[in-house]
Amino acid sequence: MSDLDTDVIVEERVTPVTNDGGDHERFAHYVKKSAILPSTVEGTPLEALCGKKWIPTRDPSKFPVCPECKEIYEALMT
């Protein structure tokens, strides 16, 4: 029997984080650019610079930028 005769099926289950409480829901957050497409396609959660974890479902342009994310981003760029 050869190694090529086997099939492997991998199933990944993700429990969405819908609301972590607090004011984080009222802001658009900064995330790693490379994580946006996989999140959109696969529905995987993102993690913002400020630590918020969620699956994006709303248009971020309709919200003000998270002050914590903005502060962290600006510190990283200096």
N, C-alpha and C positions, 0 to 999 in steps of 0.2 A: 504494500500500500504506500502510495506516494503522498507527500505533504500537500500536493496540489489537489488531492481528492477531497479535501475538507472544505466546508462552508462555515463561515463565521457570521453570525448576526449580532450586531450590537445595537442595543436600544438605550437611549439616554432619556431620562425623565427629569424635567425641570419644574420645580415648584415656583411659580411666579410670586414675586414680592409686589403686592398691589398697593400697599400703603404702609410706610414705616412710621407714620405719625409725624408730628412736628410741622414746621414751615417748609420743609424740603419740597412738598408737593406744589408750592406756589412759584417755583423758580425753574428756569432752564439751567442745566448743569453742564460743566465741561467734562468730557470723557476722552479716552484715547481714541484718536481718529481710526486706528486699525480695528477697533472693537465695534464700530457703528454698523458696518455692513453685515457681519455675522449676526449681530443682534436683530437687525431688520429681517434677514432671511430666515434665521433659525429660531428667533424668538427667545434668545438667551438674554439673561439679565446683564445690564451694564453697571459699572461702578464709577461714580463721579469722583473727581479730585477730593471733594469734601467727605467722601465715604458713603454717600447715598447709593443704595442698590435698588434697581427697578428695571422693569421691561417698558421701554418707551412706547407710548400709544398716542401722545398728543404732539402737536406742532410746537417745537420749542421757541419759534419766533414770536409766539403769542404771550410769552412770559418774560419777566425781567431775569437777568443773569443772577445766579446764586452768588451772594457776596463772599461766601467762604471759598467757592471755586475760583472766583475772580482773584481774590487775594493770593491764593496758592499759585495760580497760573502766573500772575505777575511776579511773584517771588522766584518762580522757576525761570522766567525769562530774563532776569537780571544777572 
